[in-house]
Structures are given as C-alpha cells and as structure tokens.
Amino acid sequence: MSDTPRRTGTFPDKDTILGFIRDSATPVGKREIARAFKLSGTADRERLKELLKELEADGTVERGRGKRVAPPQSLPEVAVLEVSAIDPDGEVLARPLTWTGEGKPPRIFMMPEKKGHPALAVGDRVLAKLARVNDRLYEARTIRRIEGTVGRVLGVYRPAADGGRVIPTDKRNKTELMVLPANRNDAEADELVLVDVLPAGRLGLPQARVVERLGHTAEPRAVSLIAIHTHGLPTDFPPAAVREAQAASVPSLTGRTDLRAIPLVTIDGADARDFDDAVWAEPDGDPANEGGWHLLVAIADVSFYVRPGSALDRAAYERGNSVYFPDRVVPMLPEALSNDLCSLRPNEDRACFAVHLWIDRQGALRRHQFVRGLMRSAARLTYEQVQAARDGAPDEVTAPLLETVLQPLYGAFACLWAARGKRGTLDLDLPERKVRLDDRGRVAEIAPRERLDSHRLIEEFMICANVAAAESLESAGMPGLYRVHDQPSPDKQESLREFLGGIGYALPKVLTLTPSHFTRILAKASGKPESQLVSEVILRSQSQAEYSPENIGHFGLALTRYAHFTSPIRRYADLIVHRALIRAHGLGPGGLDDTATAGLEDIGEHISAMERRAAAAERDAVDRFTAAFLADRVGETFTGRVSGVTRFGLFIRLDESGADGLIPASTLPDDQYEHDEHAHALVGQRTGRVYRLGAPVTVILVEADPLTGSTLFALPKDQDADHPLQSGHQPGAPVRKTPSASRKRDRGR
C-alpha cells in the first residue's frame, strides 16, 4: 500500500485521491481510501462516494471491488446485445455479445418494447441503439431482433380455429401468441405452458412453439408455478449437490461443545417447514451483573455441510436465499439438509453454531462467546403455543417447560425489549397479509398476520445474536458481510420534511437523522386519521437494506454493528458470516476462504439482488392467490385506503383482506390529473379533486385475474363530491399544482 501523506484537516481533492490509487500496488476500494485519509462519519463517506462516482463517470478509474486508473471503455452507439436477466422490478438487463474490456461490462437496461411486440426474455439477442448514462450504465432500445433467436414466455394455452393461442401470464405483456397445430406439443385447453417465440415470418400475431406443459391452471399449484417461472427461480439442484447433501451425516463431538443437556427450544410458525434456530435463557449468576441474563442462541451449523467451492455451495450462492410461497418453498439447500440435518428437530442430535450472550438488566450486550457444538432440541414450539402458555393456558407440551424454559426466556426478552425502546428503533409495524390455504390448496382466508410477544421475543434474541456476530467480526479485524441500512437520502429527507410540515408534523433539520426522530412523529400521529398516511410516507422515505463488506450500521434498528447470523439454512449471507467467524476464531473446518474474502463486495451485490428477486416473487404469488380469492366477488363494494399514488393511477389496499389493486387514472372522474410526487397525490386540474396517499376510499371490484395477479377497482359512480378522498382543501394537506415530473429511472434502490 502506498505511503501517500494522510489527511491533514482538509478533504482530499480528485487529484490527491487519483494519485493514491495510481501509486497503490494493488486495486483499492472506498474502505482503503477512507482509512488512508482518515475519513469517517456519514458526511465524509457520502462525499467520498460522490467523488469516486465522478472519477468513474469521467472514465478516469474503473469501477469494481478495487479502484484502478484506466482509460474509459465505452460501448458503441449500436451493438448486438443478449438479454441476461429480468430484475425484481421487471427491468430487462442485457450484456454486449462481445466484450473485450477488463472486468465486467457496463450494466445495460433495455427500454420497453414497442406496443404489439412480445416482451424480451432471457436469451433473446437484439441489435440495439445504446445511450450512455454514465461510464458503467447504458440504456438501450431494440432496433430489431436477431434472426433465429427466441424469447421464452409463460402463458395459458387456449384452442382456436387455426391452432391455438397463448395468453401471457405477465400482465405487462398484452400480446397473444399464435400456436400452429404442429407446434402445440399436445397442449390442452387452459394448460399453463412455456413457449418459445419463433422468429417473425409473416404479418399477424407472433408465432410460438410449446416447449413445456406445466399443468392445468385450475390446479392450486399453478399460482406459485407462475411466480417461480416469471422470476426465473431455479428449482432443481445439480445432481452433484444432491449427492453431497445425501451423503452428509451428523458429526461427532470431537472439536465441539456438548450442549445436549441444555433445554434449547425452537419457536416458529405453525406452518414452518424448517427449524434452524433454538433459544434458551437463565438469570446471570455473576454478582457483578445483578438482574442480567445469560442467553444461548443455537443455529444449524450449515457451514459444516456446505463447504466453500463445493457443488452445494455453488447451488446455494446461485439461489442466494430460500423463497417462501403459501403452498411451497423453493429452498436454498436440498431437502436432505434443509428438512433434515440442518433442521433442529426435537430429541435428535444436531450440529450447531451457537453464541452465548450476556446482557445486563437494561438489555445491553456485555459480552459474548461463539462455539461450535452438538445440541438436542427439547421441543418444537409454535408462537401461538408459547404465547398461550405465557398468558396462563399452557398445553401438555408447554406446561412442563413453563417455569424452567419459557419464563426465563420472557425475562430476558423484557430487558431486550426495553433496550430496543431506549435506542429508538423505527417500528412501522405495517400489516402483513397471511394467505391460509385449505386442504385442497385453495385460498380459505386472507387476513393480517398476527403479531404476538412470542414473535417479538424470537426477533429480539436473533437481533442480539446478529449484533454479537458483527461485533465479533469487527473486533477480530475479519472481513465479512454486514446487513447495512443507510439513513434516508438528503433528497428524500427534504421531500418528507416538506410533506410532514404541511400536515402539522416537524421533521428536524439536523446533520444526522436518527430513528427516534421518526418514532416521535409516529407516536404523535398514533390514533389520528392521518396515522396510516404518516406511516406510509415515512416507509417510502427509507433506504433499502442490503449486504455489504463495508459497515455503515443499520439505521432502522438504530445499531452501529449488525450482521445476519441466524438463518444460514435459508440465507447465503448468514453462511458467509458463519464462515468468517469460524476463520476468525479458529473453530475448525468450513471457514471463509481467500477467494470469497476477496470477492465480498460482489457476493454482497449478488445476494442483495437475489433477496429482491425473492421478495418480488413472494409478493407476486400473494397477489395471484389474492386475485383468486376475490375472483368470485367481482362487482362487490369494498372499503380500503389509497396505498400508492402514481401518474397512471391509484393503488388501493382493501381493509378486509389487505388485497392490493389499481384504479387506473383513466377511470377517475372526468378531468386532467397531474401527479404531485411531493404531496403523494393526483390533482384534478379543472375540478381541484385530490386523490391522496392514505385517504379512505370505497371501491367496486372490476377485475380479479389469478393468472396475471391483476386486480382492478373503480370508484362508485355516485361517489359524493364531498368525499374526503376528493377534497382538495383538507386542513394542513399540501397540494401544489405543478407540472407532472418525468419518469425517474432510479437504478440504485
């Protein structure tokens, strides 16, 4: 590393930083630059980040894990591209078919296809016109598709006189596809099929060939199958990975701590399919810690079975995480591990990675110790069971555990909960939908997911263990992955401050916001008509949590150090943290290797993207199940609230089921509506009608399509003109009639 002079009281300029990068024998990143010039604090980090972006945009340095001086490597104005992925937001990503530059090629986002043209699919090749956004980002528009390439589309087969039609399940794709008899592959009416779009050879509808039949759309499994295929979730494990999982077995006690005499218990949902964390607590016997507690959190030792570079490791990395649907799981690991050896089933020996936690009476973490052990769960409990026992109604399973196991857990939880309140953690606690299926796999009920103290107990134990993991990595100087959550960006802060100020709430203008600033506003709004609105706009102002080797803290939890340690069975990030701790503390085989250590930034970016993909697929499935639940109620009237405002319409969330749907702007009472982003409202330019986020509304269900997940609403025709949703002059509710903003393509969420 270069001996460039360190910071002497002024922020280094571009030339100084460029000289440091040039003189370094190896590529350097933000962390090394910040350390060299003694830059610390949010303001310095943000300034450095912007300066490096400018250097990248100038083409002076390359972007990647390490900065290095390099000439700019631009793409031509017209190039052949191959569609490489579709991200969770539905954006189509492409890459140049040929790339001779060093490192990864720039990111390319494809603009939407022209009306009447099939949507692009992974594997399609196109001749495209490129527009450079910056040195590492381009936008591209299709000039023409390359002859002989195909796009794969998921849809429903319907017979027709000239063969058949395929109706895409993607609600963004409105183009039907023609299937000639020779290309039908015996598909039957209303079957879910995968088709390849054939090269255009004549006028009329695009043609397609059925390549896979996935079952009848009337089957309950069709809903999650659509979500799986739409988001490209891998469902089959490579044979080598399956063989490795099936060959695994519980290790001996050699090199492990025997924890089998401790009555650890798992507490999960009644429908949980895997049990990878167990807990136990007792009063701390140390006289210096009067009123404190000794906690033990034991996690399945996935790192023992999934070694770096193995077939299992490659498959887990590709997935990034498990994906949970109401009727199935797409696991990160094969069943032999996820449902067996890494599931902490009662009265069976299981390898675990555990952390002893000592907290004081205020809930502060005093010290911790990580061990690899062998455990035996005393019981598999549900949240409802534990809560009932706590409330005085134990059953035959919880009654023997009430005094010795459950009461100490709640005692420790009380201290952790008090510490959470003292930190000022941001608790939006917005309702979450739970889809309950009947024995035939059909939707029986959609209701808000209940939040019990037993849920909060497990969350607080897991948070404490995650904090200990992050502190341990940092104190050992061991690279790892942190779960980071930045404070809202300055632009979002200012927009939120302006909006809240208009309805009587003051967000202070301070250098560094804390969650307590938001918590006080939420407390002030609690119980008032605008409570939901305040929660929604605060939620929308927040940054997105992600995984990074650079620790910037977790804003929402008000924690300076936080990592994910507690679910390696379903999150690759936790597996990385386990491996890093094993290497840091010399705890045996399966530690983080040098290759992963050098690539942590790339790993963090990949699994953050996979997390977003999983969340989108899960939302998609819930939307489709919800549409199926409502399909027989078209024409009925419901109450709800405006949950989103866009230039193309209003998103409505129903009170009864939490179902989300759209009122298209074109169906609103006759007027020209402008989208006021800052006020979260659509404003009628002639009538002054205002449709605002959080407002109550009565709607009629117009459409509920399980195949596309599309739910459409309309306002009743006899809607009262004085309805509070339409009032343009509510006290303290700011609405500015400004020209609608152009669409913003925010690539950095």
N, C-alpha and C positions, 0 to 999 in steps of 0.2 A: 504494500500500500504506500502511496506517495506521502512524503513528509511536507505537503503543502501547508503553509502557515495557517494556524487556526484562527477562528473568528476573533476579532479584536473590538467588538462593540457595534459594528455595522453589519447589515445583512449583505452577504456576498453577491456581486453582480454576475451577469451571464458569463463574462469573460473569465472571471475567477473560477466559477464552477466548471466551465468548459476546460480550463487549464488543469483542474484537479482530475477530471475524467480522462483527459489526454495523457496525463502523467502516470495514471494508475496502471500497474502491470496487468491487472485483471478488470473485467467489467464491474462497475459499481452501481448500486441502486440507491433509492431515496434514503434508506437506513444508513448506509455508509457515508453518504454526503452529509446527512444531518449530524452524524456523530463527528465527522471531521471538522465541521464548522460550528459545533456546539449549538445546534438549532434545537429548540424544544418548545413545547406548547402548541396549541391548536393554530394560532396565528402564523407562527413560523412554518409549521408543516404545510398549511394551505398555501403560503407564499412560495415555498419551495416547489410544491406540486405544480402551481401555475407557471413558475419559471421553467421547469422541466418540460411542461407541455409546450411552451413557446419554443424551446430548443428543438423539440420533436417536430413541431409544425414547420419550423424553419428548415428541417432536414439536416440539422447540424449533428444531432445524435440519433441513434437508433432506439426504438422502444423495445423493451423486453425486461427480463429479470435483471439484467445489468446494462447500464447506460454505457455506450461507447461512441466515440466520434466516428461519423460515417457520412459518405455522400448520400444525398436523398435518392431513394429508389422509387421512382414513380411508375404507375401503370399507364399504358397507352390510353388514348381517348376512346378507342374502340377495341374490344378484346373478346375472346371466347371464354365464357365462364361456365363453371359447373355448380349447380345448387348443392350446397354442402349440409345445410341444416335449416330447420324452421324453429325459431326460438319460442319460449313460452308466451310471448306477446303476439305470436303469429307472424313475426317479421321473417322474411326469407333471406337467408345468408348464402353467399356464394364465394367461390375462390377462383383465381385465374387458372385456366387449364395448364398453363406453363408458367413456372416461376423460377427464375434463376438467381434472385437476390438471396442474401444471407438471412437466416432466421425465418420467421413466419411471414407470409404475405399479408398485406393490409386487409382489414375487415371490409367486406362489401355487402351492403344492404340493397336488395332488389326492390325497385318501386313496384306498386301493384300492377298486375297485368291489365290490358285494355278490356273493356266490357265485352263479354261474349267469348273471351279466350280462357281456356282452362287455367286454373291456378298452377303455379310452378310447384314441382315436387322434388324431393331429394333425388339426385342423379341426373336431372334434366341438364342439358347443355344448351346455351344460348349465345348468340352474337349480341353483344350489349354495348351501349354507349355509357361511358363512365364519367362521373363528375366528382372531382376530388373535394372532400370536406376538409380533411387535413392529411398529414403525411401518412397516417395509419388508418384512414377511414375514407371509403368511397360510397357513393350511391350509384346504382346502375339501372338503366331502363332497357328492356328487351327490344332489340331491333327485329330479330327473327329467331325461331328455334332451329337448332342444328338438325338437319335431316337424319332420321334414324334413331333419335333419342326418344325416350318415353318418360312420361310422368306417371307416378302411381297414385291412384285415387281410391278412397274408401267410399262406398256408396251402397244404395239399395237397388236390387235388380227388379225391374217391372217389365213383364212381357208387352210386346207391341206387334203390330201387323207386319212390320218389316224386320222383326227380330226381337229387340228389346231396348230398354233404356236403363241407364244407371243414374240415380239421383244422388249427388254427393251429400255426405253427412256433414261436411264443413259448411256452416251457414254463410261463410264468406264467398263460397263458390256456388254461383247460381246457374252454371252451365250444365245442362243434361248431356250425357254421352250416349251415342248410339252403339249397340252391340249387335252385329250381324249374327245369324244362326251359327256360322262356322266358328265364331269367337265366344260362344255362350258358355262353353265348358260345363254343360248340363245344369247351369244355374236355374233355380226355380223362383217363382214369384215371391217377392218380399224377403229374399235372402240378402244377408249382408255379404258383400263381395269386395275383393280387392281387384282393381283393373289396371292395366297399363294403357295409357292414352297412346294411340297409334299416330304416326306421322300424318299430317293433313294431306289428303289426296284428292279431295273434291269439295264442292260447296256443301253447305248444310251443317248438321251437327257434327262435332268431332267424334271419331270412332274410338272404341276401346275394346280390349280383349280381357275376359275374366281370367285371372291367374290364380285366385284362391277363393273358396267359398267358406264363409265363417259361421254359418248358421242362420236360422230364421230370426228376423227382427222381433218376433213375438217372444223369443226366449229371453228370460231376465238377464242372462249373461251378456246380451248384445250391448247393453248400455256401457258397461266397463270396457268391453272389447273395442268399442268405437273410440273411447278415450285413449286406450292403450295404443291403438294404431295411429290415431290422429297425432299424438305427441311423440311417436317413434320410440316407445318404451321397449327395451329388449326384454323378452320373456323367457327365452330358452338359454340355459347355461351351456358353455362349451363342454363337450364330454370330459376333457381333462380336468376341468374344475369340479364336475360332478364326482369324478373318480377320487380326487383329493379329499372332498368332503366326506364321501362314504368310507374312506379308509381311515378317517380320524377316530381317535378314542380319548377317553378321559385320561389325563396324565397322572403319574404317581405323585406322591407327596414330596419327592426329592426336590429341594430348592424352593419349596413353597411353605407358607404358613398354614397350619391346620386351623381353620375357622369353623369346623363342622359342629363344635359344641355350642356355638353362639346361635341363638334362635332368630336368625335373619328371616324376614318375610318379604314376599313380593306383593305389591298392591297395584293393581291395574284395572282397566275397564272390564266389564263382564264379557265383552266381545273381543278382548285382546287375544292375539294369536301368538305372541311371543313374550317371554318374561326375562328381560335382560338386566334388571336392577333389583337389588334387595336392600333392605334397611333394618337398622337396629339402633337402640339408644339406651343409655344409662346415665344416672347422675355422675358427674365427675367427682372422684374420691379425693382429688387434690385439695388440701385445705386452702391453698392459695387461689383456688378458683371456686369459691363458695357460690352455690346457685348455678354453676355452669354444668355443661353436659359433654359426654363423650359419645360421638356418633360413629357409626360404621356404615359406609355405603359400598356395597359389593356389586361389581359389574362383570358380566360374562367376559372371560378372557379370550376374546376373538383373535387377538394378536398371536396367541399360541398356535392357532389352527391356520390362520391366513398369513403366510409369510411373504415378505417383500419380493416382488418379481414372479411369484407363483401364478398358476392359471387362475386360482381363486382370487388372488389379489388383482389381476388384470380385469377379471369379470366384475369385481366389486367396484373398482375405480371407474369402469365404463358406466355403471349404473349411478354411482355417487350416493345413492340412498334407496331405501325401500319406498314404495308408493302404495298408499292405502286407499282402497275403494270400499264402498258399503258392502260389497259382496265378495271381495277377494283382496289379496295382497300380491303385488309384484315385488318380491324380496330382493335385497341386495346380495344375499348369500343363499346357496342351495338349501333345500329343506333339511338335509341331514345335519346342517349346522343351525339354521335359523329356528327350526322347530324341535331340535333335539339337543345336541351337545352344547349349544350356546343359549338354550332356554333353561332358566333356573327353576326346574320343576321340583315340587316338594319331595323330600326324602330321597333324593338322588344326588350322588357326588357330582360336583361341577367345578371346573377350573374357573377361577375368578381373579379379577384385578381389583383390589379393594383399597379404600382410603379411610384411615382413622382420622376423625375430625374432633378437635376440642374447641368448644365455643364457651364464651363467658355468659353471664346472666343477661347481658344486653344483646346477645346473639352475635357478637363479634368473633371471628375466627382467630384463635390464639396460636394454634399450631396444627400440623397435620403430618401424616406418615403414610406412604404408599407401600403396599405389599402385594405380591402375587400369592394367591392362596388356593385352598381347596375348601369348598363350602357345601352345606346341605340345607336347602331351604326348609324352614319349619312349616310353612303354609303358603298356599296361593290364595290371596285375598282380593276382593274387589273393593272399589271405592265405596260402593253402597254398603257392603258388609261392615267395613271399618267405621263408616260414619254412623250406622245404626248402633254398633257396639258403643261408640263414644256417646251417643245420645240415650243410652240406657236400655237398648234392645239387642243384646248380643245373641248370636245363634250358637249352634253346637260347635262350630269351628272357632269362632272368636271368643267365646266365653272363657276357655282355659288360657287364652293369651291376653285377656283384657288388662290385668294388673301388671303382669311381668313384661309384656311386649308393647301393647298399644298405648297404655297411659304414659310410659316414658317417651314414646315417640311424640305424643301430643305435648308433653312437657318441653321437649327440645324445640318442637315446632313453634310454640308460643314465643320463645326467645328469638328464633329466626324471623318470625313474622313482625315482631316489634322492631327488629333491626331494619327490616325492609321499609317499614313506615318511616323510620328515622332517616333513612337515606333519601326518601322522597322518590321512590321508584314510580315510573309512569305506568299507571294502571288504567288502561282504556276499557278493558273488560267488555268488549262489544260482543253481542250474542253470536254464537256459532251454531250452525244448523247440524242436526244429527238425523241421518236417514235410517229408519228402522225397517227392516225387510221382514216379510212373513215367511212361513215355511216353504213357499213356492218361489221365493226370491223376488216377490213383488213388493212395492213400497206400501207399507202398512201405516206409516206415520212419519211426518217431518216436524220436528219440534226443536226449540232451543236446547242446546246441550247444557245439562245441569252442572253448576259449579258448587262443589262441596268443600268443606275444610279438609277432607281427606285428599282431594286433588291438590289443594294448596300445600299440604304437608309434604307430599312427594316432590312437588315443584321446588320447595324451599330446600329440601335435603339435596336435590340434584344441583341446584344453583350453588350451594355451599361446596359440593364436591367439585364442580366446574371451576369455581374460584380457586380452590386449592390446587387444581391441575395447572391453571395459568400461573399462579404464584410460584409453583414448583419449577416450571419450565424457565421462568424469568430468573429466579434465584440461582438456578444451575447454569444459566447462560446458554441454554439449549434451544436451538431454533425449533419452532413448531407452528401450529396453526391456531390463531386466536379467533374467537367469534366476536367480530367488531361491529359496532353500530355508532355511526357518527351523529353528531347533533345536526339539526336541520340546516340546510344551506342558507347563506345570507339572503338570497332571493326569496326563498320560502318563508324565512323568518319575517321578512318585511311584508310580504303579502298577508301572512297570517296576522301580523300585528295590526295591519290596516283594517282587515276584516273584523277581528275581535274588537278593535277600538270602536267600530261603528255600531256594535250591539252592546256596548257598555262594559267590555272586559279589557283590562290593560295588560298587555304582554310587555314587560320592561325592556328597555333598550340597553342591554348590557353586552359587554365584550364576549362573555361566555354564558350561554343559557344552561340551565340545569333542569332535570325532570321536575323538580319541585316547583319551578315557575308554571309549568303546565298543570301540575297536580292542584295547585291553589285555584287555578281558573276552573278546573273540573269540579272541585268542591263547591265553588261559588255558584256554578251553574246547576248543580245537582238538584233535582226535583222541580226545576223550572221548565217551561215549554220549550226553551231553546237548548235544553241539555243534550239531546241527541245531535243537534246541529253542531254544537261546540265540540263534542267528541269526534264527529266525522271530520271536521276541518283540521283538528289537531292531528288526527291519524294521517290525513293526506299530506301534512307538512313534514312527516317524519322521513328520514333516510331509510334505505333498505339495509338490513343486517347482511353481513357476508363473512366469508372466511379469508383471513389474510395472515401472513407471517409477521406483518407489521402491526404491533399492538397500539390501537388508538383508544381502547376502552369501549365499554358498552353503555351508550347514553341512556337507553330506555331503562336498563336495570340499575343505573347510577353506580356502575362498577368500573374501576380503573383497570382491572385484570379479569378476563373471562375467556374460557375455552370450553369446547364441547368434549366431555369425557364420558358421559353416562349412557351412550347408546351406540356402541360400535357395531352392534348386530344390524343396525339399520342406517347408520351414517358413516361414510368413509372418513369424514373429518375427525370423528372420535377415534377411529382406528389409528389415524396418523398421530393423534395426541397420545394414545396408549404407547405407540412405538417410541415416540420421543421421550416419554417418561421412563420407559424401560431402558433406553440407551443412557439417559441422564443419570439414572440411579443404579445402573449395572444389575438389572433384575432378570438376567437370563436371555434366552433366545427370542428373536422376533422384534428386535429393536429397529429404529429408523435407520435406513442405510444412507450412504453418501449420495446416491442418485436422487432419492426423494428429498434429502436435505437441500440439495442444490436447486431442486425444482419446486419448492414450496409455493412460490408465487403462482406458477402455472397450475399447480394442484388446487390451490385456493380458488382461482378463477373458474376452473372446470367444475368443481363440486358446487360452487355457488350457482353456476348456470344450471347444473342438474337439479339442484334444490328448487330453482324457479320453475323448471320444466315439470317436476313432480307436483308442485303446488298448482300449476295451471291444469294438469291432467286431473287432479283430485277435484278442483273446482268444476271442471268441465263435466266430470261424471256426476257430481251432485246436481249440477244444473239439469242434466238429462234425466236423472231419476226424479227430480222435482217436476220437470215438464211432464213426465209420465204420470206422476201423482195427480197433476192438475188437468190432464187431458180430457177427462170426463166432465170438467166443470166450466168449459168454455161458455161464455155468456153470463156467468155469475158475477156479482159485485163483491169487491173486497176493500178493506181498508189497509193503508200502508203509509210509507213515507218516501220522500224523494231521497234516494241513496247515492245518486250521482247526477251530475249535470254536464252535458257535452253539447257541442254545436249541432249534433244530429238528433238530440232528443234527451229524454229524462229517464234515468234508471229508477225503478220503483222496487222497494222491498216490502213484501206483504207482512202484516202484523201476525197473521195466523200461522204461517208456515216458514216465514223467513225467505220465501222464494223471491228471486230477483227477476225482473223483466224490464222491457223497454216501452216507453211511449215515444214513437217517432215524432220528431219536431213537425213533420208534415201533417200530422193529425191533430195538432194543437189548434185551439180556436183561431179563426182566420186572422192572420197578422203576419208581419215580418219580424222574426225573432233574432236578436243579437245575443251572442254568448259572452257574458261578462265573467271572465275567469276569476278575477279577484273577489267578486261577490258570490261566486258559485251559483250563478243564476242565468236563466234565459229571460230576456226582457222584450216584451212586445213594443215595437217602435211606434205603433199607432194608438194602441189601447192602453199602454202602460202596464199591462199584465206582467206579473213577475212569478216565475216558477223557480223556487229556491231550494237548495240543498237542505234536507232535514224537515221540510214542511210536511204536514199531514195531508193525505190525499185519499179520495175514494176513486176506485178504478174498476173498469169492466175487463174481464179476461177475454181477449180476442183470439189468441192462438197459444197453444202449448204443444210443441212438437218434440217428442222424446228423441227422435233421430238426429236432429240438429241441436237440441238443447235450447231452442228458441222459444221464449215466452214473451208475448206482446200484450200490452194493455192499451186501453183508450179511456179518456175521460168521459163520464156520462154526458149526454147531450144537454141535459137540463141542469148542468153544473151552475150553481149560484154564482153570479158575478162577484159577490162579496165574500166568496170562499177565501179563507186566509191564505190558501196557496196562491191565489191570484192577486192579492192585494199588493199594489206597488208602493204603498206608503206605510208599511209597518214601522212603528216607532223604533228607531235605532238600527234599522236594517238597511245598510248602504247598497245602493244600486246605481252604477254610473252607466249612462247610455253612450258607450264608446264603440267604435268600430270593432267588429269581432277580430280576434287575433288569428293570425295564420297558424296552421297546424305546426306544432313543435315536435320535432323528432328527437326525443331525449334518449340518447344511446347509453347513458351512463347510470341508469337506475339500478 
